[in-house]
Amino acid sequence: MLSVFYQVLIQPIDVRLRKKGIKNITFIPHHKIHLIPLHALHNSGCYVIGDYTVNYSPSFSILNLCTQSKKHEAKFDQILIIANPDNSLAYAEVEARQISSLFKESRILTQDADPFTVLSSIGDYHCIHFSCHGSFREDSTLKVGLRLAATQNHTGFLSLNQIVSEAKLPIGSTVVLSCCDSIRTVLQETDEFIGLPNAFLIARASNVIGSLWSIDDLSTTLLMMQFYEKIKQGETHEAALRQAQIWLLSITRKDLFTWISENQSFLDPTLKVYLQRLLHAIPSDDVHPFQSPFYWAAFCSIGQ
């Protein structure tokens, strides 16, 4: 199916893009096309991200808003991580520990990450990373949000409407939604898309990273580690995501063993155990365990 969409959507413009030397594409998908990972379309196994750095925007107006926020882009040396707030995600806190080690200043909220605490904290950080459950309903924006820690007085559900009305992010900040279905959007009668990306961009973020479907815990942890390492090396968000996705889909069993060996001192002990169990179950060194788009293509860069 992804190859069919490539022939319809990409092939007609590919020659012109190459002639003009264009390497960066921003897609503003119409209607149900926003559910398709356009960066994962391929021609005989050659994916779009092999040739282009891909970014998305829900609309021209949101893209313009992000462009203005980008002019005030915050420094990328602080991070607030919301990890496993309802205590149901096996890899979330491992992911959080790995990511926090890359930053000069970091704070991890786990089972204390209720909506009030999160909303009162996010204004102090340049990057906000959510590793939790997302909630999505096609028929109602009221059911779109993030499942955080519950309290005696609150269910723990942080709704899209709350984010729009109460979240105050530093201008030009980055939000990473390492959650299932986190960038799926509700189509309004006006053809406008409403979802978590819009909410955080309206709250002054310039870029949101999130997923189109239910994601695998282990592959997501590896992808996020690579993404943040590339960011710290100076790459843009969309370029860092592209490089992380190419790394994940290309890596073999043998490469992973080498990578674990080279990063012994950096890797969380729990993550090393998970990885070694996975690798010992793979029969051949040449197997690419995360090659399927299921493992890497869900994540998109939205904004500017």
Salt bridges, closest charged atoms under 4 A:
ASP14 OD2 - ARG18 NE 2.76
ASP51 OD2 - ARG18 NH2 2.95
GLU73 OE2 - LYS70 NZ 3.37
ASP77 OD1 - HIS126 ND1 3.10
ASP86 OD2 - ARG147 NH2 3.65
GLU95 OE2 - HIS129 NE2 2.71
GLU138 OE1 - LYS32 NZ 3.92
GLU138 OE2 - ARG184 NH2 2.78
ASP139 OD1 - ARG137 NE 2.89
ASP268 OD2 - ARG97 NE 2.65
ASP285 OD1 - ARG253 NH1 2.46
